[in-house]
Amino acid sequence: MDLSLHQDLLSDARAGNPSAINRPLALCQPDIRRYAQRTCMISDVDDAIQESLIILSRHIGSLRAAAAFSSWLFRIVRHECHRMARKALRTDPWDDARAETYLSANSSEELRHDLAAALESLPRPYRELLILRDIEELTISEISAKLGESRAATKSRLHRARQLTREYLLG
């Protein structure tokens, strides 16, 4: 998202001009939608975008530098995606400390066994997708062509397959 050309617009929005707030919101929405589709559970994308835009409109006045707008906005979207996932799953799927504990507490053989069991627990389409991507190391484009589906659908299903595997291993 290149808002460097819109410094005056952001300055007006930061100053509290209500009509100037709508323009940056409209400009950034396609970019944050793409980001949310990669970051959120697919069912949370629209809600995360809406919540992020509400937060943005409420707090744009506190933004110190217009150049920080993009990174600030993407952090808001990521936070909203994670918050919604924690709420929906009643756990934090991005709990890296828990993953580290799991990895350090198990031997390589136990990890291989657990991973095989996790893969077997997946529905066939998810298992196939993980094998194509993470074992055969095909690109998203190659997988999409092989399965006859769009890149977006492939990426979404891959994200869900990895989520399910992580839940199995850490759950």
N, C-alpha and C positions, 0 to 999 in steps of 0.2 A: 504494500500500500504506500503510494507516494503522496504524502500530504505536504511535502515541502513547498509545493506551489500554493498551498492554501494557508500560509502563515497568518494572513490577515483574518481569514475566516476563523481559524482556531483562536486567535487573539480575541476576536469579538465573542466567540462562544465562551472562552474562559472568563471574559468580563461579565457574563451573565445574560447576553443578548439571546432571548429565547428563539428568535428566528434563525440566528446563526448556529445554534446547536443542532438543528435538524440536518443541515448540509453535511457536516462531518459524519453524522450517524448514517446518512444515506450513502456516503462515499465508502465508508469502511465495512458496511454490512456484507457485501460479497466476499471480501477477504476473511472476515471472521467466521463466515459460514463455512468456507473451505477448511479453515483451521479447526473449527468445532467438529466438523465431520471426521477429521483425523484424530481428534482428542477425546471426544465424548462417546458414550454409548449412543448408538444411532437413535434411540428413542428420546434422548435428551437434547439433541442438537438445537431444535427450535427454542426450547425453554432456556437453554444456556445462552443463546444469542439474545433473546428477549431480556433476560436478567442482566446480561452484560451491558446491553444498551441502556437499560434503566440506571445501572450503577454509573455508567459513563456520563449520562446526562445529569445525574445528581452531583457528581464530583469533578466535572471537567474544570470548574473554577479553581480547584486545588492543584491542577497540573502546572508545574513550575516552568517547564520549557516545552514549546510546541514540538521540538525535535524528539521528545520522549513519548509522544502520543502513541505511536504504533506499538512500541514494546510494552507500554503501560496497558494498552487495550488488550493485547494478546495475553498478558498475565492475568487480566480480569477474566477473559474467556476460559483460560486453562483452570483457574481457580473455581469458576462456576461449574465446569465439566467435572472436576474432581469432587466438588461438594455434592453435586447431584448423584454421582456414582456412589459415594459413601452413604448417602441417604437411601438410595434404592437398594443397595446390596447390604446395608447395615454393617459394612466393613470398608476398609480403605484398600482398593485393589492396587494402589501404587505404594503400599507400605514397604519401602525398600529395606527397612531394618528387619522386618519379619522375613523377607526373602533371604537376606544375608544370614540370618539365624538358621533358617532351614538349610541353606546350602552348606554352611559350616558344620552343622550337626550330623550330616549324612556323608557316607563314603561315596566314592564315584560309582561303585556297583549299586548301592541303594538308590542313588540319583537316577541312574540308567533304568533301573526297575520301575521307579516311580514315574519317570517320564514315559516309559512304554505303557504303563497302566493308564496314565493320563491321556495319551494318544488313543488308546483303545476305548476309553470312555466317551470320546467325542463322537458326535454323529458323523457318518461317513463323509459328507461333503466338507466338513471342517477338517477332519483328519487328512483327507486328500490334499486340501489346500495347504496345510502346514507342511506336509511331506514335500510337496512341489516347491514351496518357498524355502523352507529351512533345511531340508535334507538334500534335495536335488538342486537347490540354489537357483531356481528360475526367477526371472524378473517378474514384476507385476504384469507388465505387458505380455510376456510370454505365457504366463498363467491365464490371463484374460483370453488370449487367443486360443489357447488349448481348451479352456472350459466353455468358450463361446459366450462370455459375459463381458460387461463393461469393466473398465479399470476401477471405477468407483465402487461397483458391486464387489469386485474382487478384494479391494482394499478394506471395505467394510466387513466382509466375511472373514478376512484374515485377522483383522482386529478382534472380532468376536471369538474366533478360534483361539487366539492367544490369551484372551481374557478367560475363557473357559478352562484352558490348560492351567493358567496361573491359579484360578480358583480351586481347581482340583488339587494342585500341588500344595497350596498354602491353606486350603479350607479345612 
